[in-house]
Amino acid sequence: MRRLTALFIAALIAVAGGAEAGPAKWAAGDWPHTNFTKHSVPLGEIMSGGVGKDGIPPVDEPEFENVEAAAARVSPQEPVVSLSVNGAAKAYPLSILIWHEIVNDEIGGVPVAVTFCPLCNAAIVYDRRVNGRTLDFGVTGKLRKSDLVMWDRQTESWWQQFLGEAIVGELTGARLNVIASRVESFERFAGRRPDGLCLRPTYPQLRAYGRNPYVRYDSAPWPFLYRGESPEGIAPLARVVAVGDVAWSMDLLRKRGMVKHGSYAISWSPGQASALDAADIADGRDIGNIVVQEMGPKGPVDAPHSIAFVFAYHAFRPKGVIHVDCDGGRKPARPLKCG
């Protein structure tokens, strides 16, 4: 039996003691200002993730260093979320995001929320502006379908990280705009953007940065605190790359190197460590780098996409189709599709 991390054990204890919590207890506790009469999802689907409000603290005043300085701290194959906006370039190592899950930042004049849900392997960047107001995000400590539920400090509405959609509170139904980003190795980012900046820990002693609190999670048989379905014929924690309602398994992309879909090109290349494998993130097995681009009027440009575990993609995109490698095997059932 695989060893549970201390974080998982703490979460199990918290869930066992508070599984029946609902709006009344939430309002009497950390959430007196959240309007629970407004919601777009069944509140019974929201459960404790084992920590309280901002028990996983977001980064609100991020500090950066140039790539040369960052190279002394970040290993070449370590994964980073990279952004290029209005000429500016920044990288956010998953070795930091895995402990904070949200970074409230600004790049190229655009306020952004860089988010990462380890349980879904979903790193997604959003524009923080909604209806002319800039929001600041935190971690509720709740999960829905094993995905991070965020909150905004302006209205205390709750947001589904995977969709960028407000699901509880005043802003229910509002959506955040996705900003194209990459999850790539630090070495690739530094090579592409030597002028770029890299996030550094504000307080290095605060967390065991560089360590993975979810050891071997991406090879676990089933996702943590997930009660939904996962497609048959592919491991629930296998990675898929998705553009809207179409996805491709990482194994298929690794085998083919590139696939094309309409105006999109999705490519795979080696050299990125999994953040959810070994105890030291730098030692994680090579899962490769993904680039998703769309042909624009001036040539190819990075396109919004997601890289997530199969179960999460299926949970939030139930009508989506997942292309898998069928060579030498029988034809799979929907939502899987050969090639």
SULSUL-V185852 format. One record per pair of residues at least 24 apart in sequence whose C-alpha atoms are under 10 Angstrom apart, sorted by the first residue. I is the first residue (numbers start at 0). GAP is how many residues later the second one is. D is the distance in Angstrom with one decimal. If there is no record, write none. Layout:
i = (I	I)
gap = (GAP	GAP)
d = (D	D)
This chain:
i = (1	1	1	1	1	1	2	2	2	2	3	3	3	3	3	4	4	4	4	4	4	5	5	6	6	6	6	6	7	7	7	7	7	7	8	9	9	9	10	10	10	10	10	10	10	11	11	11	11	11	12	13	13	13	13	13	14	14	14	14	14	14	15	15	16	16	17	17	17	18	18	18	18	19	19	19	20	20	20	21	21	21	28	29	30	30	30	31	32	32	32	32	32	33	33	33	33	33	33	33	33	34	34	34	34	34	34	34	34	34	35	35	35	35	35	35	35	36	36	36	37	37	37	37	37	37	37	37	38	38	38	38	38	38	38	38	38	38	39	39	39	39	39	39	39	40	40	40	40	40	41	41	41	42	42	42	43	44	44	44	44	44	45	45	45	45	45	45	45	46	46	46	46	46	46	46	46	47	47	47	47	47	47	47	47	48	48	48	48	48	48	48	48	48	48	48	49	49	49	50	50	50	50	51	51	51	51	52	52	52	52	52	52	52	53	53	53	53	53	53	53	53	54	54	54	54	54	55	55	55	55	55	55	55	55	55	56	56	56	56	56	56	56	56	56	57	57	57	57	57	57	57	57	57	57	57	57	57	57	58	58	58	58	58	58	58	58	58	58	58	58	58	58	58	59	59	59	59	59	59	59	59	60	60	60	60	61	61	61	61	61	61	61	61	61	61	62	62	62	62	62	62	62	62	63	63	63	63	63	63	63	63	63	63	64	64	64	64	64	64	64	65	65	65	65	65	65	65	65	65	65	66	66	66	66	66	66	66	66	66	66	66	66	66	67	67	67	67	67	67	68	68	68	69	69	69	69	69	69	70	70	70	70	72	72	73	73	73	73	73	73	73	74	74	74	74	74	74	74	74	75	75	75	75	75	75	75	75	75	75	76	76	76	76	76	76	76	76	76	76	76	76	76	76	76	76	76	76	77	77	77	77	77	77	77	77	77	77	77	77	77	77	77	77	77	78	78	78	78	78	78	78	78	78	78	78	78	78	78	78	78	78	78	79	79	79	79	79	79	79	79	79	79	79	79	79	80	80	80	80	80	80	80	80	80	80	80	80	80	80	81	81	81	81	81	81	81	81	81	81	81	81	81	81	81	82	82	82	82	82	82	82	82	82	82	82	82	82	83	83	83	83	83	83	83	83	84	84	84	84	84	85	86	87	87	87	87	88	88	88	88	88	88	88	88	89	89	89	89	89	89	89	89	90	90	90	90	90	90	90	90	90	90	90	90	90	90	91	91	91	91	91	91	92	92	92	92	92	92	92	92	92	92	92	93	93	93	93	93	93	93	93	93	93	93	94	94	94	94	94	94	94	94	94	94	94	95	95	95	95	95	95	95	95	95	96	96	96	96	97	97	97	97	97	97	97	97	98	98	98	98	98	98	98	98	99	99	99	100	100	100	100	100	101	101	101	101	101	101	102	102	102	102	103	103	103	103	103	104	109	109	110	110	111	111	111	111	111	112	112	112	112	112	113	113	114	114	114	114	114	115	115	115	115	116	116	116	116	116	116	116	116	117	117	117	117	117	117	117	117	117	117	117	118	118	118	118	118	118	118	118	118	118	118	118	118	118	118	118	118	119	119	119	119	119	119	119	119	119	119	119	119	119	119	119	119	119	119	120	120	120	120	120	120	120	120	120	120	120	120	120	120	120	120	120	121	121	121	121	121	121	121	121	121	121	121	121	122	122	122	122	122	122	122	122	122	123	123	123	123	123	123	123	123	123	123	123	123	123	123	123	124	124	124	124	124	124	124	124	124	124	124	125	125	125	125	125	125	125	125	125	126	126	126	126	126	126	127	127	127	127	127	127	128	128	128	129	129	129	129	129	130	130	142	142	143	143	143	143	144	144	144	144	144	144	144	144	144	144	144	145	145	145	145	145	145	145	145	145	146	146	146	146	146	146	159	161	161	161	161	161	162	162	176	177	177	177	178	178	178	178	179	179	179	179	179	179	179	179	180	180	180	180	180	180	180	181	181	181	181	181	181	181	181	181	181	182	182	182	182	182	182	182	183	183	183	183	183	183	183	183	183	184	184	184	184	184	184	184	184	185	185	186	186	187	187	187	207	208	208	209	209	209	209	209	209	210	210	210	210	210	210	210	210	211	211	211	211	211	211	211	211	211	211	212	212	212	212	212	212	212	213	213	213	213	213	214	214	214	214	214	214	214	214	215	215	215	215	215	215	215	216	216	216	216	217	217	217	217	217	217	218	218	219	221	222	222	222	225	225	225	227	227	227	227	228	228	228	228	228	229	229	229	229	229	229	229	229	229	230	230	230	230	230	230	230	230	230	230	230	231	231	231	231	231	232	232	232	232	232	232	232	233	233	233	233	233	233	234	234	234	235	235	235	235	235	235	236	236	236	236	236	237	237	237	237	238	238	238	238	238	238	238	238	238	239	239	239	239	239	239	239	239	239	239	239	240	240	240	240	240	240	240	240	240	240	240	240	240	241	241	241	241	241	241	241	241	241	241	241	241	241	241	242	242	242	242	242	242	242	243	243	243	243	243	243	244	244	244	244	244	244	244	244	244	245	245	245	245	245	245	245	245	246	246	246	246	246	246	246	246	246	246	246	246	246	246	246	246	247	247	247	247	247	247	247	247	247	247	247	248	248	248	248	248	248	248	248	248	248	249	249	249	249	249	249	249	249	249	249	250	250	250	251	251	251	251	251	251	251	252	252	252	252	252	252	253	253	253	253	254	255	255	256	257	257	257	258	258	259	259	259	260	261	261	262	262	262	262	262	263	263	263	263	263	263	263	263	264	264	264	264	264	264	264	264	265	265	265	265	265	265	265	266	266	266	267)
gap = (213	214	215	217	218	219	211	212	213	214	209	210	211	212	213	207	208	209	210	211	212	207	208	42	43	44	206	207	41	42	205	206	216	217	41	39	40	41	37	38	39	40	130	213	214	36	37	38	212	213	37	34	35	36	37	38	32	33	34	35	36	210	32	34	31	33	29	30	32	25	27	28	29	24	27	28	25	26	27	24	25	26	24	110	109	125	126	124	122	123	124	136	137	117	121	122	123	124	134	135	136	120	121	122	123	133	134	135	136	137	121	122	131	132	133	134	136	131	132	133	119	129	130	131	132	133	134	135	118	119	127	128	129	130	131	132	133	134	125	126	127	128	129	132	133	103	125	126	127	131	102	125	126	101	124	125	100	98	99	100	101	182	96	97	98	99	100	101	103	94	95	96	97	98	99	102	178	92	93	94	95	96	98	101	177	91	92	93	94	95	97	98	99	100	175	176	91	92	93	88	89	90	91	87	88	89	90	85	86	87	88	89	97	98	46	83	84	85	86	87	96	97	45	83	84	85	86	42	43	44	45	46	82	83	84	85	42	43	44	45	46	81	82	83	84	39	41	42	43	44	45	46	55	56	57	78	79	80	81	37	38	40	41	42	43	44	45	46	54	55	78	79	142	143	42	43	44	45	53	76	77	78	42	43	44	141	30	41	42	43	44	136	137	138	139	140	42	134	135	136	137	138	139	140	26	27	28	132	133	134	135	136	137	138	25	26	131	132	133	134	135	24	25	124	128	129	130	131	132	133	134	24	119	120	122	123	124	126	127	128	129	130	131	132	122	126	127	128	129	130	128	129	131	116	120	127	128	129	130	115	116	119	127	127	137	111	112	113	124	126	136	208	110	111	112	135	198	206	207	208	109	110	111	112	113	114	195	196	197	206	107	108	109	110	111	193	194	195	196	197	204	205	206	207	208	209	211	212	105	106	107	108	109	110	132	193	194	195	196	197	203	204	205	206	208	103	104	105	106	107	108	109	110	192	193	194	195	196	202	203	205	209	210	43	102	103	104	105	106	107	108	109	118	119	192	195	33	34	35	42	43	44	100	101	102	103	104	105	108	117	32	43	98	99	100	101	102	103	104	106	107	111	114	115	116	24	25	31	42	96	97	98	99	100	106	113	114	219	24	95	96	97	98	109	112	218	24	25	94	95	96	24	109	105	107	108	109	100	103	104	105	106	107	108	109	99	100	103	105	106	107	108	109	90	91	92	93	94	95	98	99	102	105	106	107	108	109	91	94	105	106	107	108	90	91	92	93	105	106	107	108	116	117	182	24	29	89	105	115	116	118	180	181	182	187	105	106	113	114	115	116	117	180	185	186	187	103	104	105	108	111	112	113	114	115	26	102	104	112	111	112	113	114	115	116	177	178	107	108	109	110	111	112	113	114	38	39	107	37	38	47	49	60	34	35	36	37	48	59	33	34	35	96	24	31	32	33	34	31	24	69	24	25	24	25	65	66	67	24	25	63	65	66	65	67	33	35	46	47	49	31	32	45	46	26	29	30	31	32	44	45	191	28	29	30	95	96	99	100	157	158	190	191	24	26	27	28	29	95	98	99	104	105	106	107	118	157	189	190	193	25	26	27	28	41	42	98	103	104	117	119	187	188	189	190	191	192	193	26	41	96	97	116	117	118	119	153	154	155	185	186	187	188	189	191	25	26	39	40	61	117	184	185	186	187	190	191	38	39	58	59	60	182	183	184	185	37	38	39	40	54	55	56	57	58	59	180	181	182	183	184	36	39	51	52	53	54	55	56	57	179	181	35	38	49	50	51	52	53	54	55	37	48	49	50	51	52	24	36	47	48	49	50	46	47	48	41	44	45	46	47	43	44	82	83	81	82	83	171	78	79	80	81	82	83	84	166	167	170	171	77	78	79	80	81	82	165	166	169	77	78	79	165	168	169	156	144	146	150	151	154	153	154	127	125	126	127	123	124	125	126	112	113	121	122	123	124	125	126	110	111	121	122	123	124	125	107	108	109	110	120	121	122	123	124	125	89	105	106	107	108	123	124	85	86	87	88	89	104	105	106	107	85	86	87	88	89	103	104	105	85	86	84	85	83	84	101	72	71	72	65	69	70	71	72	73	64	65	67	68	69	70	71	72	62	63	64	65	66	67	68	69	70	72	62	63	64	65	66	67	68	61	62	63	64	65	60	61	62	63	64	65	66	69	58	59	60	61	62	63	68	58	59	60	61	56	57	58	59	60	91	57	58	57	89	86	88	89	85	86	89	83	84	86	87	82	83	85	86	89	79	80	81	82	83	84	85	88	105	79	80	83	84	87	91	101	102	103	104	105	100	101	102	103	104	91	98	99	100	101	102	103	76	77	88	90	98	102	74	75	76	73	74	75	76	77	78	71	72	73	74	75	70	71	72	73	48	67	68	69	70	71	72	73	74	66	67	68	69	70	71	72	73	82	83	84	25	49	50	51	64	65	66	67	68	69	72	81	82	24	50	62	63	64	65	66	68	71	75	78	79	80	81	49	60	61	62	63	64	77	60	61	62	73	76	77	68	69	71	72	73	74	75	76	77	67	71	73	74	75	76	77	89	58	59	60	61	63	66	67	70	73	74	75	76	77	88	89	90	59	62	73	74	75	76	77	88	89	90	91	58	59	60	61	73	74	75	76	87	90	37	38	39	40	57	58	59	73	74	75	36	73	74	71	72	73	74	75	86	87	35	37	70	71	72	86	33	34	35	36	70	69	83	33	32	33	34	33	80	32	33	34	33	32	33	30	31	32	33	37	28	29	30	31	36	37	38	39	26	27	28	29	30	35	37	38	24	25	26	27	28	37	39	24	25	26	24)
d = (9.0	8.0	9.2	9.9	8.0	10.0	9.7	8.1	8.8	9.9	9.4	8.1	8.0	9.4	9.2	9.5	6.3	6.4	7.1	9.9	9.7	7.8	9.1	9.8	8.1	9.3	6.9	7.9	9.1	8.0	8.7	8.1	8.4	9.9	8.8	9.2	6.1	8.2	7.8	5.8	3.6	7.0	10.0	9.8	9.4	9.3	8.2	6.7	9.6	8.8	7.4	7.1	7.6	4.9	7.5	9.6	7.6	5.7	6.9	6.1	9.4	9.1	9.3	9.4	9.6	9.7	8.4	7.1	9.1	9.7	9.6	6.6	7.0	8.7	8.5	9.5	9.3	7.8	8.3	8.5	8.5	10.0	9.7	9.1	9.4	7.6	9.6	9.1	7.7	6.5	8.8	8.9	9.8	9.6	7.2	5.3	6.0	8.2	7.8	5.5	7.5	8.9	8.2	7.5	9.7	7.2	4.4	6.0	9.4	9.5	8.9	9.6	9.9	6.3	5.7	8.6	10.0	8.1	7.3	9.1	9.4	8.2	5.8	5.2	6.7	8.5	6.6	9.5	9.4	9.1	8.3	5.3	4.2	6.2	8.6	9.1	5.9	8.2	9.7	8.2	5.1	6.6	9.2	6.6	7.0	9.6	9.9	6.2	7.7	9.6	10.0	9.3	9.6	9.3	9.3	8.4	9.2	8.3	5.8	7.3	9.9	9.1	6.5	5.7	4.8	7.8	9.1	9.7	8.5	8.7	5.5	5.4	6.5	8.9	8.9	9.7	8.6	8.9	6.3	4.6	6.1	8.9	9.9	10.0	9.2	8.9	5.4	5.0	5.6	9.0	8.3	9.3	8.5	9.5	9.4	8.0	6.7	7.8	9.3	9.3	8.2	4.9	7.7	8.4	6.6	4.9	7.9	7.9	6.2	4.6	5.4	8.4	9.6	9.0	9.1	9.7	6.0	4.9	6.0	6.6	9.3	9.3	9.3	9.5	7.4	8.0	6.6	9.6	6.9	5.6	7.4	9.0	8.4	6.3	8.5	7.3	8.0	5.4	7.9	8.0	9.4	7.1	7.0	9.8	9.9	8.7	8.7	5.0	6.4	4.9	5.7	7.4	9.9	9.9	9.4	9.7	7.6	5.7	6.9	9.4	8.8	9.8	6.6	8.4	6.3	4.6	6.2	8.4	9.8	9.6	9.5	8.8	9.1	8.5	8.5	6.2	5.2	7.1	9.8	8.2	8.8	9.1	8.3	7.4	7.4	8.2	9.8	7.2	7.6	6.8	9.4	9.9	6.8	7.6	8.0	6.9	9.7	9.4	8.4	5.9	5.8	7.2	6.2	10.0	8.5	9.0	9.2	9.6	5.9	5.2	4.4	5.4	8.5	8.9	9.6	9.9	8.7	5.5	5.4	6.6	6.7	9.3	9.9	9.3	8.1	7.3	6.3	4.6	6.1	8.9	9.8	9.0	8.8	9.3	8.8	6.0	9.3	8.6	6.4	7.4	6.3	5.9	6.1	9.6	8.3	8.1	9.4	9.6	9.2	9.5	9.5	8.8	9.9	9.1	9.4	8.4	6.4	8.3	7.6	8.3	8.5	8.7	9.4	8.8	9.1	9.8	7.1	9.0	9.4	9.4	8.4	8.3	8.7	7.1	7.8	9.5	9.7	9.2	6.2	9.5	6.4	5.3	4.5	8.0	9.4	8.9	8.5	8.3	9.3	8.3	8.4	4.9	6.1	6.3	8.4	9.5	5.8	4.8	5.6	9.1	9.2	6.6	8.8	9.0	9.9	8.3	9.4	9.8	10.0	8.0	5.2	5.7	7.9	9.9	9.1	8.8	6.2	5.6	7.9	7.6	6.8	5.4	8.6	8.5	9.8	9.7	6.3	5.3	4.4	6.0	9.0	9.6	9.5	9.4	6.0	6.3	7.3	6.9	8.5	8.5	10.0	9.7	8.8	9.6	7.9	5.5	5.6	5.9	5.8	9.5	9.6	8.0	8.9	9.5	9.3	9.6	8.1	9.2	9.1	7.2	8.5	8.6	6.7	5.6	4.5	6.6	8.7	8.9	9.1	9.8	9.6	9.5	9.2	5.7	5.2	6.3	7.2	9.3	8.8	9.9	7.0	9.8	9.4	9.7	8.9	8.3	9.9	9.4	8.6	8.4	7.3	5.1	6.9	9.3	9.4	9.4	10.0	9.9	8.2	9.5	8.3	7.5	9.3	9.0	8.9	9.3	8.3	7.8	8.8	9.0	9.5	8.7	9.8	9.3	8.5	7.1	8.7	9.1	9.7	6.9	9.2	7.5	4.8	6.4	8.7	8.8	9.8	8.7	9.1	5.4	4.7	5.6	7.5	9.8	9.3	9.2	9.3	9.8	7.8	7.4	8.9	9.7	7.5	6.3	4.6	6.2	9.6	9.3	9.2	8.9	6.1	5.2	8.1	9.2	9.5	9.0	7.8	7.6	6.8	8.2	9.8	9.8	9.2	9.7	9.3	8.9	9.0	10.0	9.4	8.6	9.6	9.6	6.8	9.7	8.7	9.9	9.6	8.9	5.7	4.9	7.0	7.5	7.3	9.2	6.9	8.9	8.2	7.7	6.9	9.7	8.6	9.1	6.0	7.4	9.4	9.1	9.7	9.9	9.3	8.7	9.2	9.1	7.6	8.2	9.1	8.2	9.2	9.6	7.1	8.4	7.6	9.7	9.4	8.8	8.4	9.3	8.5	9.4	8.7	7.6	8.5	9.5	10.0	9.8	7.3	6.8	7.5	8.7	9.8	9.4	8.2	8.8	9.6	8.3	9.0	6.4	6.8	8.7	9.2	9.9	10.0	8.7	9.3	9.1	9.9	9.8	9.4	8.3	7.3	9.7	9.7	9.7	9.5	9.5	9.5	9.2	9.4	7.4	9.2	9.9	9.7	8.3	8.2	9.1	10.0	8.9	6.4	5.7	9.2	7.6	8.1	9.3	9.6	8.5	8.6	9.7	8.1	9.1	9.5	8.6	7.6	9.5	9.8	9.6	9.8	6.3	6.6	8.0	8.6	8.2	8.8	7.1	6.9	9.2	9.6	9.3	9.1	9.3	8.5	8.9	9.2	6.9	6.1	8.4	9.9	8.4	9.4	8.2	9.4	8.2	9.4	9.1	5.8	5.6	8.6	8.0	5.8	8.5	9.3	9.9	10.0	8.5	8.8	9.9	8.0	9.9	9.9	8.9	8.2	9.3	7.0	4.9	6.0	9.7	8.6	8.7	9.5	8.5	6.9	9.9	9.8	6.7	6.0	4.9	7.6	8.6	9.4	9.2	8.6	8.9	8.8	7.5	9.7	7.2	7.2	7.9	7.9	7.5	9.1	8.7	7.3	7.9	8.5	7.5	9.0	9.3	8.8	8.3	6.8	8.7	9.9	9.7	9.1	9.4	8.6	5.9	5.5	7.2	6.8	9.5	9.1	9.9	9.5	7.3	9.6	6.0	5.6	4.6	5.5	8.7	9.7	9.6	9.9	6.2	5.4	6.4	6.5	9.7	10.0	9.9	6.8	8.0	9.5	9.8	7.4	8.3	9.3	7.6	7.7	6.8	8.8	9.0	10.0	8.2	9.1	8.8	8.2	9.5	10.0	9.5	9.3	7.5	5.4	6.9	6.9	9.8	9.0	7.4	7.0	8.5	7.4	6.5	5.7	5.2	8.3	9.3	9.4	7.7	9.5	9.7	9.4	8.8	7.6	9.8	9.8	9.9	8.9	9.2	8.3	8.7	7.6	7.6	9.5	9.9	9.7	6.6	8.7	9.6	8.4	6.3	9.2	9.1	9.5	9.2	6.1	5.3	4.2	7.1	9.5	9.2	9.2	7.2	7.6	6.7	8.0	9.2	8.7	7.4	6.8	8.2	8.2	9.1	8.7	8.7	9.1	9.5	8.9	9.7	7.1	7.1	8.3	9.4	8.3	9.9	10.0	8.5	6.4	9.1	8.0	5.3	7.0	8.4	9.4	6.7	4.9	7.4	9.9	8.5	7.0	9.9	9.7	8.3	8.7	8.9	8.6	9.0	8.9	9.9	9.3	9.3	9.2	8.7	6.0	5.8	7.3	10.0	8.9	9.7	8.5	5.7	4.7	5.8	8.6	9.9	9.9	6.8	6.5	7.6	6.9	5.0	5.9	5.8	9.5	9.4	9.7	8.2	9.7	9.4	7.2	9.2	9.6	8.7	5.9	7.5	8.6	7.9	9.0	6.1	5.4	5.6	5.4	8.7	9.2	9.7	9.7	9.5	6.1	4.3	6.1	7.9	9.2	9.5	5.7	6.2	9.0	8.4	8.9	5.7	6.1	9.8	8.4	8.7	7.5	9.8	9.0	9.1	7.9	9.1	8.8	9.2	9.7	8.2	9.3	9.3	7.0	7.0	9.4	7.9	7.2	9.7	9.9	7.0	4.8	8.2	9.1	6.6	7.6	9.7	9.9	7.6	7.2	7.3	9.7	9.8	9.3	9.9	8.6	8.0	6.9	7.5	8.3	7.7	8.9	8.9	8.4	9.4	9.8	6.8	8.0	9.8	9.9	7.9	7.8	9.5	9.9	8.4	9.5	8.5	8.9	7.4	8.5	6.7	5.3	5.1	8.4	9.9	9.5	8.4	4.8	5.9	6.7	8.6	8.1	5.4	5.7	8.3	9.2	10.0	6.6	5.4	4.5	5.9	9.2	9.7	9.3	8.1	5.6	5.6	6.1	6.0	9.6	9.7	7.8	7.8	8.9	9.2	8.5	8.1	9.7	8.9	7.1	5.8	4.5	6.7	8.9	9.2	9.2	9.0	9.7	9.6	9.4	9.1	5.6	5.2	6.4	8.0	10.0	8.0	9.8	9.0	9.4	8.4	9.9	8.5	8.5	7.2	4.9	6.8	9.3	9.8	8.9	7.2	8.5	8.3	7.9	9.8	9.1	9.7	9.9	6.4	8.6	6.9	4.3	6.4	8.5	9.9	9.1	9.1	5.6	5.1	6.1	7.8	9.9	9.5	9.0	9.1	9.9	9.3	8.5	9.9	9.9	7.3	6.1	4.6	6.0	8.8	10.0	9.3	9.8	9.6	9.8	8.4	5.4	4.6	6.2	9.0	9.3	9.2	9.8	8.2	9.5	9.8	9.4	8.3	6.9	6.2	5.4	7.7	9.6	9.4	8.1	8.6	9.8	8.9	8.9	9.9	9.9	9.6	8.4	9.4	9.2	7.5	7.0	7.7	5.7	5.1	8.9	9.9	9.5	7.3	9.6	8.7	9.6	8.8	8.8	9.5	8.6	7.6	9.4	9.5	8.3	9.5	9.5	9.6	9.5	9.4	9.7	9.8	9.2	9.7	9.8	9.8	9.5	8.8	9.6	8.3	5.5	5.8	8.8	9.3	6.9	5.6	4.5	6.8	8.8	9.6	9.5	8.0	8.0	5.8	5.4	6.4	8.4	8.9	9.7	9.4	7.0	5.8	4.6	6.6	9.0	9.7	9.9	5.3	6.6	8.7	9.2)
